[in-house]
């Protein structure tokens, strides 16, 4: 009988654990009990734990360095800028100033070095150095010249730019003032190759691309204003 009573007691406890709820005991005043299953008292805890883990994982992912998150986007970002301006200088004066690549280091924004590597049959190869502290980079460009009409610059070494093209076009200015005015058309398209350099895209766009024509206008003013010596300005080709 004692063994049977023990088995019954154990069976009762097991059944009690499997029930959704047990009623209050009259004499013991026991609180309602829950099932020990994933749908019972453990479910809220499990869901809360999973939610916390998901939140921690998301926070951990968001805390990755900006460069690693931006790499797929900035690495393929191509930017373009175009401008048309009437300038009170002759086509020859403006063309010669733009073709004088060896002097770019003197007035082009952020250009710290410029030299002509080769020059033949209307084609130049030049090496330029640009500095955006603490980054200073050199790159080479192929330049095609159509005298008094067009200058096209393309970077081909791939160390700094994934793509770089600059186009200058020179057309007659205001009617009756063709000898003393010029319609200058400027276009630049660029894309940095590395993610690090892509961080400089906006700076390059605002400080170089947008300010390029103004920089050349200041150069023209210095060379051809009434205060300057009245003489033709020829391109300087440095080898």
N, C-alpha and C positions, 0 to 999 in steps of 0.2 A: 504493500500500500504506500509505503513511503516513497519507493521508487516511482510508482505511478504518479504520485502527487508532484514529484519533482519534474517529471516529464510534462505534466499538464501545465505547471507554472512556466516552464521554458516555452512551451507552445503558445501560452497566453501572451508572453512578452513579445514573441516573434510576430504574432498576429496584431498585437498592439502597434508595433513598429510599422506594419504594412498598411494600417488603416490611414485614411486621409486625416482624420481627427478622432480623438477620443473625448468622450464627455467628461465633465468635471466629476471627480470622485466626491461622494457625499461626505465621507469622513476625512479624506486626505486633503481635499481642496487643491487637487493638482491642476495646473494650468493646461490649456489645450496643447496637444503635442502635434508635430508636423512629421510628414514622411521623410525619411532619410534617403532622398533620391535627388537627381538633378533637376527634377521639377518641383522639389519641395524647398526646404530651407536653404539648400546649397545653391539653387538657381540664381537668386538675386546676387549672391556673393560672386558666383562665377561670371555673371554678366558684368558686374561692377569691375571685377578684375580684368576681364577682357577689354572693357571700355578704357580702363586706365592704361593697359598695355598699348592699345591702339593710339591713345592720345600721346603716350610717351614716344611711340615709334614715329608719329607724325612730327612731334617736336624735334626728335633726333634728326629726321630727314630735313626739316626746314633749317636746322642749324648748320647744314653743310656749307662750305665756303661759297660765296657768291659766284666766284669764277667757275666752279664746277657746274653750278646751276645754269649759268648764262652761256656756257660754251657752245651748245648747239645753236643758240639763237644769234649771239653776236658774231660767231665765226662766219656766218653767211650773210652778214648785213651789208648791202651795197648802198652807198649814198651818192646822190647826184646834185649838182648845182649848176645853174645857167644864169647868165646876165648879159644884157645888151646895154651899151653905153655910148653916148655921143661925146667924143673928146675933141678939144680944140688943138689938135696936132695932126700933121699929115700922116698918110698911110705909111710912108717911108720911115718917118720918125718912130712911130709906134711899132712897126714891124722890126726895125733894127733893135729896139729896146727889148722886145720879147725874145728875139733871137740871140741876144747877148747872155747866154746861159752862164757863162763864166763869172758874170757879175751878180748872179742871183743872191749870193751870200751877203751882199751889201745892203739889200733892201727887201727881199722876199721874207715874209713872216716865218720865223722858226727855222729858216735855212741857215745853217752854220758852216756849210761848205759846199762849193760847186766848182767843177772843173770839166773841161772838154777832154774826152779820151781820144776821140777820132773825129775827123771831119772830111767828107768827100762826097761829091756828086749830089749835093742837096740833102745829105743825111749826116746827122751828128749822133755820137754816142757820148753821153755825159754821166758823171757820177755826182750825186747830190747827197748831202748829209743834213738830216733834220733832227732837231733836238727838242724833246718834250721832257725836261728833267723829271726823273732821273734816267729817262730813256733817250739814247742817242743812236740813230741808225743811219747806215749808208745804203743807197740803192742806185742801180744804174737805169738809164732810160734811153730809148731809141727815139730820135727826134727827126721828123721829116719836114723839110722846108719847101714851100712853094712861094718864092719871093713876092712880097707885097700882097699876098692873097691869104695864105694859110700856114699855120704851124701846128703840128700834131705831135704830142709827146705820149709815149707808151712805156710803162715800166715792164721789164721782161725778166728780171733776175729772180723774183719770187721770194726774196729774203724778208721783205717788209710788207709788200702789198700782194694780195691775191689778185688784185686787178687795180690798175691805175691808168687813166687816159685823160689827157688834157688837150683841148682843142681851142685854138685862137683863129678867128677869121676877121679879115680887115676889108671893109667896104667903104665906098665914098660917103662922105658926110653930108651935110646940108647942101641943098642945091645952091650953086654959085659960090660955095666955100670948099670945094673939093680939095683944094691945095692946102687948106688950113684946118680941115676937120676930117674926122674919120668915125665911122660906125664900127665899134669894136664888139664882136660877139665872143663870149667866153663860155666854155663848158668844161666841167670836170666830173668824172665818175671814179669812185674809188671804193675799195674793200680791203681792209687789213687781213693779213693771213692768219695771225695767231690771236688767241683770246686776249692775251695781255695787251697787244696793240689795239685790239678792238675797243678796249676801255678808253682809248684816246680818240675814238671816232668823232665824238661830238666836239671835242676840242679842236681837232684837225678841221672839222667842217666849219666851225664858227670863226676860228682864228686864221685859218689858211684859205680855205675855199672861198668863203664870203669876203675875205679881205684882199684877195689876190689882185683884182682889178684896181682897187684903191691904192695898193702898194705900187703898182706900175704907173698909176697916174701921178703919184708923188715923185716917182723916179723921172718921169717925163718932165714934170714941172722943174725939177732940179737941173735937168739937162738942157731944156729948151725954153725956159722962161726968159723974158727980156733981160733978166739979170745974168743969165748964163751966157757963155760965149756962143755966138751965132756961128755954128759949124756943124757939118754932118756928123752924126754919131754912128760909128761902125761897131758891129759886134766884135767882141774880143774872144778869140778862140785860144784857149790855153791847152797845151798838150803836156 
